[in-house]
Amino acid sequence: MIARIIVCMLALLFWTGPTPGFVAAETPALPLASSVANGDTVYIARDYAFTGPDQIPAGWISVKLINQGEDLHQLQFIKLPDGKTAKDFTAEIIANHRRLPPWVQRRGGPNSIIPGQQAEATVHLEPGEYVVICGIPDRHGVPHVALGMLKALRVTPAHSQNMSPPHADVTITELDFSYEISQSFKAGKKTVRVMNKGSQAHEVVVVQLARRATVNGFLDDFQPGVPTSASGKPVGGMVGLEPGGDGFFTLDFVPGQYGLICFLPDLIHGAPHFTRGMLVDVTVE
């Protein structure tokens, strides 16, 4: 457990030590349309940068993350307060590598996926300035955002009402520090609502487990910079939501064992939330 805590405290914007070469990501050469035929907003993750739109309309936004890198990646929408910019966010991270600036708000997004895979989430974004980041650490424990995996985003007022959330098949309620699941998971493509009713930011990392593996076994095997293990692999979910936050993710479940994990650090003790009980094994039938 001690080794597990040390490894996972490196994850998701809770790190220590120097982070060399922090530079906001430039748009790489890879071309990408900002949306696909079904209306999804698309971002491509590479090692270590995002390609995707610089501007999207406000409302409920369906987001697809495609991992073309060689490491795990996620996409976290971060809302900046009025008067703050991506440069201000970068300056704060350079000044203090241990946490997000206290004035930002997590707005969810597609969670961790392995190379070659994709994840889908639907989030509600208000007009304003944002950044999208990946807070997963590399094999040296350096979070990807510190390696340039940060992109500025402007959310503009919507020209039409885009305010209808999707229908949910299952609801996961985030508490301090546990998950409540509205009903059992069934195989097939399902939309899952995530509601944070806790007093801290929480997330859902969905892990597809190997046969006879458990979520605790997955955590024992977890290593930064190693996308999969003998115990399983991350397949998506919902990244950080502030208290009162609400979002959806879509996942094609196959029969078998899964795990739900929150890696975010406790505001008081600093240890990941899963060490306080925020993890659960789930059977998909």
SULRARA-V873631 format. One record per residue. RES is the residue in one small letter. BURIAL is b if it has 9 or more other C-alpha atoms within 8 Angstrom, else e. Layout:
RES & BURIAL
RES & BURIAL
This chain:
m & e
i & e
a & e
r & b
i & b
i & e
v & b
c & b
m & b
l & b
a & b
l & b
l & b
f & b
w & b
t & e
g & e
p & e
t & e
p & e
g & e
f & b
v & e
a & b
a & b
e & e
t & e
p & e
a & e
l & e
p & e
l & e
a & e
s & b
s & b
v & b
a & e
n & e
g & e
d & b
t & b
v & b
y & b
i & b
a & b
r & b
d & e
y & b
a & b
f & b
t & b
g & b
p & b
d & e
q & e
i & b
p & b
a & b
g & b
w & b
i & b
s & b
v & b
k & b
l & b
i & b
n & b
q & b
g & b
e & e
d & b
l & b
h & b
q & b
l & b
q & b
f & b
i & b
k & b
l & b
p & b
d & e
g & e
k & b
t & b
a & b
k & e
d & e
f & b
t & b
a & e
e & b
i & b
i & e
a & e
n & e
h & b
r & e
r & b
l & b
p & e
p & e
w & e
v & b
q & e
r & b
r & b
g & b
g & b
p & b
n & b
s & b
i & b
i & b
p & b
g & e
q & b
q & b
a & b
e & b
a & b
t & b
v & b
h & b
l & b
e & e
p & b
g & b
e & b
y & b
v & b
v & b
i & b
c & b
g & b
i & b
p & b
d & b
r & b
h & e
g & b
v & b
p & b
h & b
v & b
a & b
l & b
g & b
m & b
l & b
k & b
a & b
l & b
r & b
v & b
t & b
p & e
a & b
h & e
s & e
q & e
n & e
m & e
s & e
p & e
p & e
h & e
a & b
d & e
v & b
t & b
i & b
t & b
e & b
l & b
d & e
f & b
s & b
y & b
e & e
i & b
s & e
q & e
s & e
f & b
k & e
a & b
g & e
k & e
k & b
t & b
v & b
r & b
v & b
m & b
n & b
k & b
g & b
s & e
q & b
a & b
h & b
e & b
v & b
v & b
v & b
v & b
q & b
l & b
a & b
r & e
r & e
a & b
t & b
v & b
n & e
g & b
f & b
l & e
d & e
d & b
f & b
q & e
p & b
g & b
v & b
p & b
t & b
s & b
a & e
s & b
g & b
k & b
p & b
v & b
g & b
g & b
m & b
v & b
g & b
l & b
e & b
p & b
g & b
g & b
d & b
g & b
f & b
f & b
t & b
l & b
d & e
f & b
v & e
p & b
g & b
q & b
y & b
g & b
l & b
i & b
c & b
f & b
l & b
p & b
d & b
l & e
i & e
h & e
g & e
a & b
p & b
h & b
f & b
t & e
r & e
g & e
m & b
l & b
v & b
d & b
v & b
t & b
v & b
e & e
